[in-house]
Amino acid sequence: MKIKVGDEVQVIAGRDKGKSGKVLKTLKDIDKVVVEGINIAKKHVKPRNGNDKGGIFDIEAPIHVSNVKKIENETRKTKKESKVK
């Protein structure tokens, strides 16, 4: 996998097509990445203790690495897109 944590990527397929974000986590064993602000899912959490609050939270779900491509930054501060092999 050529995408690493901290890389800027753009989604090329799926419901978030065209959006870009920063890679937060890579899951190499299942070829997926977690991208900031992309593929938002609702997670229902049950309160565990008396002081804990449950509720519905928004989390970033993993997206397959084939559905994103890396964006390289040039020195001119323009974004140039490159293919991920």
C-alpha positions in Angstrom: 0.0 0.0 0.0 1.5 3.3 -1.1 -0.7 5.5 1.1 0.5 6.4 4.6 -0.8 8.2 7.6 -0.8 11.9 7.1 -1.0 11.8 3.3 -3.6 14.0 1.6 -6.0 11.9 -0.5 -9.0 12.4 -2.8 -11.9 10.0 -3.1 -12.4 8.8 -6.6 -15.4 6.4 -6.1 -18.4 6.2 -3.8 -20.8 8.6 -2.3 -18.0 11.0 -1.2 -16.5 11.2 -4.7 -14.5 14.4 -5.2 -13.9 15.1 -1.5 -10.4 15.2 -0.1 -9.0 14.7 3.4 -6.0 13.6 5.5 -5.4 9.9 6.2 -5.8 9.2 9.9 -5.3 5.5 10.0 -4.3 2.6 7.6 -5.6 -0.9 8.0 -3.0 -2.8 5.9 -4.4 -6.3 6.5 -7.8 -5.5 4.9 -6.5 -2.8 2.5 -8.5 0.1 3.9 -7.8 3.6 5.1 -9.6 6.0 7.5 -9.8 9.5 6.0 -10.7 12.6 8.0 -14.3 13.7 7.2 -15.0 11.0 4.7 -17.4 8.1 4.9 -19.1 9.3 8.1 -21.2 6.6 9.9 -23.5 6.8 12.9 -22.4 4.7 15.9 -24.9 4.0 18.7 -23.2 3.8 22.1 -24.8 2.4 25.2 -23.8 4.0 28.6 -21.5 1.7 30.5 -21.3 3.4 34.0 -23.6 5.7 36.0 -21.6 8.8 34.9 -21.1 7.7 31.2 -23.4 9.2 28.6 -24.5 7.1 25.6 -25.9 8.4 22.4 -25.4 8.5 18.7 -21.9 9.6 17.5 -20.5 10.3 14.0 -17.3 8.3 13.2 -15.2 8.0 10.1 -15.6 4.5 8.7 -12.8 2.8 6.7 -12.8 3.1 2.9 -11.0 0.8 0.5 -7.6 2.0 -0.7 -8.6 1.5 -4.4 -11.3 4.2 -4.0 -8.8 7.0 -3.0 -5.8 8.5 -4.7 -2.9 10.4 -3.3 -2.6 14.2 -3.9 1.0 15.5 -4.1 1.8 19.1 -3.2 4.2 21.0 -5.4 6.4 23.9 -4.3 4.1 26.4 -6.1 1.4 25.5 -3.6 -0.9 24.0 -6.4 -2.3 20.5 -6.0 -1.3 18.0 -8.6 -3.1 14.7 -8.7 -1.1 11.6 -9.2 -2.2 8.0 -9.9 -1.8 5.4 -7.2 -0.5 2.1 -8.6 
